[in-house]
Amino acid sequence: MIVAVLVTVARWIRVPYPVLLLIGGLVVGLVPGIPPFELDPEIVFLVVLPPLLYVSAFLTPIRDFRTNLKNISSLAIGLVAASAAVVAALAMALVPGMTWPLAVALGAIVSPPDAVAATAIAQRLAVPRRIVSILEGESLLNDATALTIYRAAVGAAAAAAAVSVIGSLASFVFVALGGILVGLVIGWVAVWVRTRLTDTPVEITVSLITPYAAYLPAELFGVSGVLAAVTAGLYIGRRSSEIMGSEARLAGRAVWESLVFLLNGVVFLSIGFQISSISRQMDRTTLLELAAVGILVSIALVAVRALWALGISLRELLTDDRRHTRLRESIVLSWAGMRGVVSLAAALALPISLPSSTLPARDAIIVITFTVILVTLVGQGLTLPLVIRGLGLGSDDDEGHEESHARQELIQQALQRINELEKKWPTHQPLIDQIRTSYQHRAEHEEQLHEAPGNEAEQELVEHRQIRSDVIDAQRDALRAMRDRGAIDDDVLRNIERDLDLEEIRMEA
């Protein structure tokens, strides 16, 4: 209930909903009498993370991912490692009793950004698709890099040993390749199973199980569950048009949208609760000192990301003439480094007894991590729309042109098929003429919109959709009236209502 209310308010006031959920959880957690709250990190890693990664990968355009793979890899691997190193050095200098393994663990915890808020803002403000693609691709891969460094550092801390760079690199390669292999196997099996299913509820159930089927075996084998879930999502998403019927696509989309909304909502709200619980349990002076360190770490992370994004921009300037656009894109990328779910779970998953000389290392790392989450999510989340508007970025026309070309091609194919069907079914000429007229009308509108987007043809199309919508609404009203006077049962209403809903969806397409 709290999640639904806060998200609704966030949309009213045009604030990214993760930001308002975190602030809401923080405020509610500070209310006297509210019991302390601690989110089990295993729930985040095993229950929340796999479906979020899977559905993000499922919806990722493979072509854009492949096109931007160099930049995505640079951010997801190089930037994460550089951020972890800078934070580790800063922690060693500022936190008494900190050891190098623990400092590296802290760096790994706060290094991967959470793209939920950033991509939501970018999509809402219609920035170039390239930015959204890079942010989404980065969020798919950076968790695997950060968690690999994290596990190596925690293992070294528990054994009171130094972190081996060569050993960590070898481990990363093994963990990454193993995770990709597991993801491909599970993806292939899931596709094989779903091509043989005809029951929509069963197919949706299989889709809900798939991310866990990829993540859990990979973790059991000691490889990356994150990359396994991502790989399975990319593979199945590419094959989705072949293995899913229209009913399964419609129902599955609704189920997954609701699931992702609830998972993100609960987690970001829980972060706010958790911050409140920690603040009430710790000594005020120590809390403020560690929070100050967290603010400095946040500034360092922003600076490192800005320099890294600038480096990417400078590299691209050598082969790209759109210098001003590339530079503006790099500014947006540098300001979109908000931390969230993975940082929360990794901090809470630290062993309770970690060696340190002057303070509980786990508590210090948790406070610093939560400060980073709060500063980046609220500070950058609220100001990112201002940055985007201030830079004057607008959406590119590539996607619109591609869609227009695709629609025109489909209409021509449909008209060609109608001509063939006219010869095959000569006794159904009225229906054939009606369908042909409908597609010819669509072809005229698509051609006008392609030649001059935003002209009167677009307004006419909007008005036509409104007319059709009014007709469908009239049918719905009549259907409910028949149900209310007992002429039909609720089952009949739902069956016909579903057809009207599908007709409306087709009209909006």
Secondary structure, DSSP 8 states (H G I E B T S, - for coil): -HHHHHHHHHHHHT--HHHHHHHHHHHHHTSTT-------HHHIIIIIHHHHHHHHHHTS-HHHHHHTHHHHHIIIIIIHHHHHHHHHHHHHHHSTT--HHHHHHHHHHHSS--HHHHHHHHHHTT--HHHHHHHHHHHHHHHHHHHHHHHHHHHHHHTT----HHHHHHHHHHHHHHHHHHHHHHHHHHHHHHTT---HHHHHHHHHHHHHHHHHHHHHTTS-HHHHHHHHHHHHHHHHHHH--HHHHHHHHHHHHHHHHHHHHHHHHHHHHHHHHHHHHS-HHHHHHHHHHHHHHHHHHHHHHHHHHHHHHHHHHTT-S-HHHHHHHHHHHHT-----HHHHHHHHTS-S----SSS-HHHHHHHHHHHHHHIIIIIIHHHHHHHHHHHT----SHHHHHHHHHHHHHHHHHHHHHHHHHHH-GGGHHHHHHHHHHHHHHHHHHHHHHHSTTSHHHHHHHHHHHHHHHHHHHHHHHHHHHHHTTSS-HHHHHHHHHHHHHHHHHHH-
